[in-house]
Amino acid sequence: MTITAEEVLAEIGPVQEILDEHDGVVTVLDTSDGNIMLSLDGGCNGCSSTPMTAMQIYYSLKKLEAINDVIFVNGELPEYMRTFIDQKMAKEQLQNSTSDEDKDEGGPQPQGEIV
């Protein structure tokens, strides 16, 4: 399944609304093979909030089945943030699958985390 630049921009719509207020621009450079290449331009250049913006975009796009990876050509998403989001999404997916099993078993099961 392929995704177009227009679909990518539509998916990050809420983030784009904020960027518009600060003259930020998301440029979709490539979408081939589900690997999305983006550049954050305009007001994003030199902005201290750019890594958080990139993190929100990455999180939004990685939820889509058609997306394999999101690459910021300007390096706006540090590796530790990418790892954090990937771990968060894996945990969410596990919780969602557990919730689905709870429905099948007739009710919620005790939840917790072994540290």
PyMOL commands that place a pseudoatom at each C-alpha (Angstrom):
pseudoatom trace, name=CA, resn=MET, resi=1, chain=A, elem=C, hetatm=0, pos=[0.000, 0.000, 0.000]
pseudoatom trace, name=CA, resn=THR, resi=2, chain=A, elem=C, hetatm=0, pos=[1.393, 3.402, -0.943]
pseudoatom trace, name=CA, resn=ILE, resi=3, chain=A, elem=C, hetatm=0, pos=[0.746, 6.783, 0.581]
pseudoatom trace, name=CA, resn=THR, resi=4, chain=A, elem=C, hetatm=0, pos=[0.829, 10.125, -1.165]
pseudoatom trace, name=CA, resn=ALA, resi=5, chain=A, elem=C, hetatm=0, pos=[2.374, 13.400, -0.015]
pseudoatom trace, name=CA, resn=GLU, resi=6, chain=A, elem=C, hetatm=0, pos=[-1.149, 14.814, 0.293]
pseudoatom trace, name=CA, resn=GLU, resi=7, chain=A, elem=C, hetatm=0, pos=[-2.168, 11.972, 2.616]
pseudoatom trace, name=CA, resn=VAL, resi=8, chain=A, elem=C, hetatm=0, pos=[0.936, 12.532, 4.743]
pseudoatom trace, name=CA, resn=LEU, resi=9, chain=A, elem=C, hetatm=0, pos=[0.152, 16.234, 5.080]
pseudoatom trace, name=CA, resn=ALA, resi=10, chain=A, elem=C, hetatm=0, pos=[-3.487, 15.472, 5.895]
pseudoatom trace, name=CA, resn=GLU, resi=11, chain=A, elem=C, hetatm=0, pos=[-2.417, 13.078, 8.656]
pseudoatom trace, name=CA, resn=ILE, resi=12, chain=A, elem=C, hetatm=0, pos=[-0.265, 15.712, 10.338]
pseudoatom trace, name=CA, resn=GLY, resi=13, chain=A, elem=C, hetatm=0, pos=[-3.002, 18.334, 10.023]
pseudoatom trace, name=CA, resn=PRO, resi=14, chain=A, elem=C, hetatm=0, pos=[-3.213, 19.301, 13.720]
pseudoatom trace, name=CA, resn=VAL, resi=15, chain=A, elem=C, hetatm=0, pos=[0.551, 19.829, 13.845]
pseudoatom trace, name=CA, resn=GLN, resi=16, chain=A, elem=C, hetatm=0, pos=[0.424, 21.831, 10.616]
pseudoatom trace, name=CA, resn=GLU, resi=17, chain=A, elem=C, hetatm=0, pos=[-2.134, 24.192, 12.158]
pseudoatom trace, name=CA, resn=ILE, resi=18, chain=A, elem=C, hetatm=0, pos=[0.377, 25.087, 14.881]
pseudoatom trace, name=CA, resn=LEU, resi=19, chain=A, elem=C, hetatm=0, pos=[3.224, 25.357, 12.377]
pseudoatom trace, name=CA, resn=ASP, resi=20, chain=A, elem=C, hetatm=0, pos=[1.150, 27.762, 10.297]
pseudoatom trace, name=CA, resn=GLU, resi=21, chain=A, elem=C, hetatm=0, pos=[0.999, 30.136, 13.267]
pseudoatom trace, name=CA, resn=HIS, resi=22, chain=A, elem=C, hetatm=0, pos=[4.803, 30.116, 13.473]
pseudoatom trace, name=CA, resn=ASP, resi=23, chain=A, elem=C, hetatm=0, pos=[5.601, 30.125, 9.740]
pseudoatom trace, name=CA, resn=GLY, resi=24, chain=A, elem=C, hetatm=0, pos=[6.742, 26.496, 9.907]
pseudoatom trace, name=CA, resn=VAL, resi=25, chain=A, elem=C, hetatm=0, pos=[6.516, 24.321, 6.830]
pseudoatom trace, name=CA, resn=VAL, resi=26, chain=A, elem=C, hetatm=0, pos=[6.526, 20.540, 6.420]
pseudoatom trace, name=CA, resn=THR, resi=27, chain=A, elem=C, hetatm=0, pos=[7.942, 19.529, 3.069]
pseudoatom trace, name=CA, resn=VAL, resi=28, chain=A, elem=C, hetatm=0, pos=[7.296, 15.953, 1.941]
pseudoatom trace, name=CA, resn=LEU, resi=29, chain=A, elem=C, hetatm=0, pos=[10.304, 14.925, -0.133]
pseudoatom trace, name=CA, resn=ASP, resi=30, chain=A, elem=C, hetatm=0, pos=[9.557, 11.258, -0.770]
pseudoatom trace, name=CA, resn=THR, resi=31, chain=A, elem=C, hetatm=0, pos=[6.979, 8.610, 0.114]
pseudoatom trace, name=CA, resn=SER, resi=32, chain=A, elem=C, hetatm=0, pos=[8.292, 5.594, -1.769]
pseudoatom trace, name=CA, resn=ASP, resi=33, chain=A, elem=C, hetatm=0, pos=[8.082, 2.146, -0.171]
pseudoatom trace, name=CA, resn=GLY, resi=34, chain=A, elem=C, hetatm=0, pos=[6.356, 3.587, 2.905]
pseudoatom trace, name=CA, resn=ASN, resi=35, chain=A, elem=C, hetatm=0, pos=[9.507, 5.469, 3.892]
pseudoatom trace, name=CA, resn=ILE, resi=36, chain=A, elem=C, hetatm=0, pos=[8.487, 9.077, 4.372]
pseudoatom trace, name=CA, resn=MET, resi=37, chain=A, elem=C, hetatm=0, pos=[11.209, 11.696, 3.955]
pseudoatom trace, name=CA, resn=LEU, resi=38, chain=A, elem=C, hetatm=0, pos=[10.335, 15.080, 5.438]
pseudoatom trace, name=CA, resn=SER, resi=39, chain=A, elem=C, hetatm=0, pos=[11.991, 18.402, 5.925]
pseudoatom trace, name=CA, resn=LEU, resi=40, chain=A, elem=C, hetatm=0, pos=[10.873, 20.956, 8.508]
pseudoatom trace, name=CA, resn=ASP, resi=41, chain=A, elem=C, hetatm=0, pos=[11.489, 24.371, 7.014]
pseudoatom trace, name=CA, resn=GLY, resi=42, chain=A, elem=C, hetatm=0, pos=[10.562, 28.023, 7.405]
pseudoatom trace, name=CA, resn=GLY, resi=43, chain=A, elem=C, hetatm=0, pos=[10.017, 29.005, 11.022]
pseudoatom trace, name=CA, resn=CYS, resi=44, chain=A, elem=C, hetatm=0, pos=[11.190, 25.537, 12.118]
pseudoatom trace, name=CA, resn=ASN, resi=45, chain=A, elem=C, hetatm=0, pos=[14.795, 26.413, 11.234]
pseudoatom trace, name=CA, resn=GLY, resi=46, chain=A, elem=C, hetatm=0, pos=[16.553, 27.183, 14.491]
pseudoatom trace, name=CA, resn=CYS, resi=47, chain=A, elem=C, hetatm=0, pos=[13.408, 26.791, 16.618]
pseudoatom trace, name=CA, resn=SER, resi=48, chain=A, elem=C, hetatm=0, pos=[13.965, 25.035, 19.937]
pseudoatom trace, name=CA, resn=SER, resi=49, chain=A, elem=C, hetatm=0, pos=[10.571, 23.292, 19.617]
pseudoatom trace, name=CA, resn=THR, resi=50, chain=A, elem=C, hetatm=0, pos=[11.428, 21.582, 16.322]
pseudoatom trace, name=CA, resn=PRO, resi=51, chain=A, elem=C, hetatm=0, pos=[12.409, 18.233, 17.935]
pseudoatom trace, name=CA, resn=MET, resi=52, chain=A, elem=C, hetatm=0, pos=[9.041, 18.115, 19.727]
pseudoatom trace, name=CA, resn=THR, resi=53, chain=A, elem=C, hetatm=0, pos=[7.259, 18.948, 16.481]
pseudoatom trace, name=CA, resn=ALA, resi=54, chain=A, elem=C, hetatm=0, pos=[9.172, 16.185, 14.722]
pseudoatom trace, name=CA, resn=MET, resi=55, chain=A, elem=C, hetatm=0, pos=[8.287, 13.798, 17.537]
pseudoatom trace, name=CA, resn=GLN, resi=56, chain=A, elem=C, hetatm=0, pos=[4.567, 14.548, 17.152]
pseudoatom trace, name=CA, resn=ILE, resi=57, chain=A, elem=C, hetatm=0, pos=[4.745, 14.104, 13.381]
pseudoatom trace, name=CA, resn=TYR, resi=58, chain=A, elem=C, hetatm=0, pos=[6.661, 10.826, 13.740]
pseudoatom trace, name=CA, resn=TYR, resi=59, chain=A, elem=C, hetatm=0, pos=[4.112, 9.504, 16.253]
pseudoatom trace, name=CA, resn=SER, resi=60, chain=A, elem=C, hetatm=0, pos=[1.145, 10.459, 14.047]
pseudoatom trace, name=CA, resn=LEU, resi=61, chain=A, elem=C, hetatm=0, pos=[2.592, 8.916, 10.912]
pseudoatom trace, name=CA, resn=LYS, resi=62, chain=A, elem=C, hetatm=0, pos=[3.930, 5.712, 12.473]
pseudoatom trace, name=CA, resn=LYS, resi=63, chain=A, elem=C, hetatm=0, pos=[0.375, 4.827, 13.485]
pseudoatom trace, name=CA, resn=LEU, resi=64, chain=A, elem=C, hetatm=0, pos=[-0.476, 4.346, 9.816]
pseudoatom trace, name=CA, resn=GLU, resi=65, chain=A, elem=C, hetatm=0, pos=[-0.137, 0.833, 8.463]
pseudoatom trace, name=CA, resn=ALA, resi=66, chain=A, elem=C, hetatm=0, pos=[1.357, 2.063, 5.177]
pseudoatom trace, name=CA, resn=ILE, resi=67, chain=A, elem=C, hetatm=0, pos=[4.296, 3.782, 6.923]
pseudoatom trace, name=CA, resn=ASN, resi=68, chain=A, elem=C, hetatm=0, pos=[7.538, 1.877, 7.492]
pseudoatom trace, name=CA, resn=ASP, resi=69, chain=A, elem=C, hetatm=0, pos=[9.707, 4.779, 8.621]
pseudoatom trace, name=CA, resn=VAL, resi=70, chain=A, elem=C, hetatm=0, pos=[9.716, 8.556, 8.921]
pseudoatom trace, name=CA, resn=ILE, resi=71, chain=A, elem=C, hetatm=0, pos=[13.017, 10.242, 8.111]
pseudoatom trace, name=CA, resn=PHE, resi=72, chain=A, elem=C, hetatm=0, pos=[13.717, 13.892, 8.808]
pseudoatom trace, name=CA, resn=VAL, resi=73, chain=A, elem=C, hetatm=0, pos=[16.425, 14.981, 6.390]
pseudoatom trace, name=CA, resn=ASN, resi=74, chain=A, elem=C, hetatm=0, pos=[17.390, 17.905, 8.629]
pseudoatom trace, name=CA, resn=GLY, resi=75, chain=A, elem=C, hetatm=0, pos=[17.931, 15.581, 11.616]
pseudoatom trace, name=CA, resn=GLU, resi=76, chain=A, elem=C, hetatm=0, pos=[15.148, 17.119, 13.692]
pseudoatom trace, name=CA, resn=LEU, resi=77, chain=A, elem=C, hetatm=0, pos=[14.281, 13.892, 15.548]
pseudoatom trace, name=CA, resn=PRO, resi=78, chain=A, elem=C, hetatm=0, pos=[17.049, 12.682, 17.865]
pseudoatom trace, name=CA, resn=GLU, resi=79, chain=A, elem=C, hetatm=0, pos=[17.431, 8.908, 18.138]
pseudoatom trace, name=CA, resn=TYR, resi=80, chain=A, elem=C, hetatm=0, pos=[16.436, 8.836, 21.826]
pseudoatom trace, name=CA, resn=MET, resi=81, chain=A, elem=C, hetatm=0, pos=[13.085, 10.450, 20.948]
pseudoatom trace, name=CA, resn=ARG, resi=82, chain=A, elem=C, hetatm=0, pos=[12.517, 7.952, 18.125]
pseudoatom trace, name=CA, resn=THR, resi=83, chain=A, elem=C, hetatm=0, pos=[13.259, 5.087, 20.551]
pseudoatom trace, name=CA, resn=PHE, resi=84, chain=A, elem=C, hetatm=0, pos=[10.920, 6.561, 23.168]
pseudoatom trace, name=CA, resn=ILE, resi=85, chain=A, elem=C, hetatm=0, pos=[8.053, 6.789, 20.673]
pseudoatom trace, name=CA, resn=ASP, resi=86, chain=A, elem=C, hetatm=0, pos=[8.652, 3.289, 19.315]
pseudoatom trace, name=CA, resn=GLN, resi=87, chain=A, elem=C, hetatm=0, pos=[8.566, 1.882, 22.863]
pseudoatom trace, name=CA, resn=LYS, resi=88, chain=A, elem=C, hetatm=0, pos=[5.418, 3.864, 23.676]
pseudoatom trace, name=CA, resn=MET, resi=89, chain=A, elem=C, hetatm=0, pos=[3.670, 2.576, 20.561]
pseudoatom trace, name=CA, resn=ALA, resi=90, chain=A, elem=C, hetatm=0, pos=[4.679, -1.019, 21.301]
pseudoatom trace, name=CA, resn=LYS, resi=91, chain=A, elem=C, hetatm=0, pos=[3.263, -0.659, 24.816]
pseudoatom trace, name=CA, resn=GLU, resi=92, chain=A, elem=C, hetatm=0, pos=[0.036, 0.856, 23.457]
pseudoatom trace, name=CA, resn=GLN, resi=93, chain=A, elem=C, hetatm=0, pos=[-0.304, -1.993, 20.973]
pseudoatom trace, name=CA, resn=LEU, resi=94, chain=A, elem=C, hetatm=0, pos=[0.190, -4.544, 23.747]
pseudoatom trace, name=CA, resn=GLN, resi=95, chain=A, elem=C, hetatm=0, pos=[-2.399, -2.801, 25.923]
pseudoatom trace, name=CA, resn=ASN, resi=96, chain=A, elem=C, hetatm=0, pos=[-4.872, -2.679, 23.035]
pseudoatom trace, name=CA, resn=SER, resi=97, chain=A, elem=C, hetatm=0, pos=[-4.437, -6.374, 22.315]
pseudoatom trace, name=CA, resn=THR, resi=98, chain=A, elem=C, hetatm=0, pos=[-4.863, -7.127, 26.032]
pseudoatom trace, name=CA, resn=SER, resi=99, chain=A, elem=C, hetatm=0, pos=[-8.057, -5.045, 26.071]
pseudoatom trace, name=CA, resn=ASP, resi=100, chain=A, elem=C, hetatm=0, pos=[-9.388, -7.034, 23.122]
pseudoatom trace, name=CA, resn=GLU, resi=101, chain=A, elem=C, hetatm=0, pos=[-8.654, -10.285, 24.983]
pseudoatom trace, name=CA, resn=ASP, resi=102, chain=A, elem=C, hetatm=0, pos=[-10.435, -8.917, 28.082]
pseudoatom trace, name=CA, resn=LYS, resi=103, chain=A, elem=C, hetatm=0, pos=[-13.569, -8.409, 26.013]
pseudoatom trace, name=CA, resn=ASP, resi=104, chain=A, elem=C, hetatm=0, pos=[-13.355, -12.017, 24.827]
pseudoatom trace, name=CA, resn=GLU, resi=105, chain=A, elem=C, hetatm=0, pos=[-12.855, -13.312, 28.377]
pseudoatom trace, name=CA, resn=GLY, resi=106, chain=A, elem=C, hetatm=0, pos=[-15.794, -11.435, 29.847]
pseudoatom trace, name=CA, resn=GLY, resi=107, chain=A, elem=C, hetatm=0, pos=[-14.198, -8.524, 31.629]
pseudoatom trace, name=CA, resn=PRO, resi=108, chain=A, elem=C, hetatm=0, pos=[-11.069, -6.635, 32.535]
pseudoatom trace, name=CA, resn=GLN, resi=109, chain=A, elem=C, hetatm=0, pos=[-8.089, -8.503, 33.849]
pseudoatom trace, name=CA, resn=PRO, resi=110, chain=A, elem=C, hetatm=0, pos=[-5.697, -7.125, 36.477]
pseudoatom trace, name=CA, resn=GLN, resi=111, chain=A, elem=C, hetatm=0, pos=[-3.066, -4.925, 34.918]
pseudoatom trace, name=CA, resn=GLY, resi=112, chain=A, elem=C, hetatm=0, pos=[0.331, -3.926, 36.128]
pseudoatom trace, name=CA, resn=GLU, resi=113, chain=A, elem=C, hetatm=0, pos=[3.920, -3.705, 35.202]
pseudoatom trace, name=CA, resn=ILE, resi=114, chain=A, elem=C, hetatm=0, pos=[6.823, -5.778, 36.472]
pseudoatom trace, name=CA, resn=VAL, resi=115, chain=A, elem=C, hetatm=0, pos=[9.820, -3.560, 36.919]
for i in range(1, 115): cmd.bond("trace and resi %d" % i, "trace and resi %d" % (i + 1))
show_as sticks, trace
zoom trace
